[in-house]
């Protein structure tokens, strides 16, 4: 048998390689490639929740109405007030509820006055001296201190709690001589009491949830763009379709909405224009790792959410679910559409856009699993 020349072999190999690459390129432009990659990602990317990290969400009492900084004196005073409020509700003492509310108002004023005085003293000019950094000047890592701040049984917090409980039980309520002023104060206290009772009942309902029920809707931003006038900044197509899905889900579930990413103020405005309020904003994250880390921290500060509904696109979903699981939160995926749909079978540019997105998320997932997320800050 005659032996083939080496050049013929080389040409044949190059031709086979060329045909293979051409077929792959055609495959990339069909809907089958991106669908295949999604199935692989959903099959092989782990989403088991890290049980140690999940302890940070164990309170399971998420509230989007609280705007106090967790661990602050006003926050601890609020917890003391709510604790006594529950006792008064159980005793069905309407007068006691009003008195408690007036004492709570006095406690808030006292704390605010002390903080204002402290701030004024700090703002006074200091004599310039050579100062050395002491241990107290070193700022602790927020990720290590959040749990301590929220622990009402810690030594410092327990002492403050006991002090505030005593104040709320024994502080004399000032008697107003002006009858009209007295009536107005009572009406104000009464209306505030009703709001607080509704808030307590809402939190009780949340606490009674099982941990595998969703506590919030978390929406990840997909980017911003310029409006047609090339001046105003608006949400881009990726973010818009996620927000459209958010409106649909919120109507069915009535859950609090968490908007994650530097785009969140624009996302909030977009929803507000359509009659939907989103009160929980995480507006510091710059990438998916920070989205999950900072959103988890926000949910922890707001009372805890073991399980959330997660809204993002199908290619982004597996990697995002894995990162939320590492931060102790179980996610229920709600896929938002891509800005352009896949065609049924024929090759097209929009199919290639899906394939390119699938390739990016696949490579990013492999990087995260093997080397960890790059450029991911610990705290906002």
HELIX and SHEET records of a PDB file:
HELIX    1   1 UNK A    6  UNK A   28  1                                  23    
HELIX    2   2 UNK A   31  UNK A   44  1                                  14    
HELIX    3   3 UNK A   51  UNK A   54  1                                   4    
HELIX    4   4 UNK A   55  UNK A   57  5                                   3    
HELIX    5   5 UNK A   73  UNK A   91  1                                  19    
HELIX    6   6 UNK A   94  UNK A  123  1                                  30    
HELIX    7   7 UNK A  135  UNK A  137  5                                   3    
HELIX    8   8 UNK A  142  UNK A  150  1                                   9    
HELIX    9   9 UNK A  155  UNK A  170  1                                  16    
HELIX   10  10 UNK A  179  UNK A  207  1                                  29    
HELIX   11  11 UNK A  237  UNK A  253  1                                  17    
HELIX   12  12 UNK A  264  UNK A  273  1                                  10    
HELIX   13  13 UNK A  288  UNK A  301  1                                  14    
HELIX   14  14 UNK A  314  UNK A  326  1                                  13    
HELIX   15  15 UNK A  349  UNK A  371  1                                  23    
SHEET    1   A 5 UNK A 280  UNK A 282  0                                        
SHEET    2   A 5 UNK A 256  UNK A 260  1                                        
SHEET    3   A 5 UNK A 216  UNK A 220  1                                        
SHEET    4   A 5 UNK A 307  UNK A 313  1                                        
SHEET    5   A 5 UNK A 330  UNK A 336  1                                        
SHEET    1   B 2 UNK A 224  UNK A 226  0                                        
SHEET    2   B 2 UNK A 233  UNK A 235 -1                                        
END                                                                             
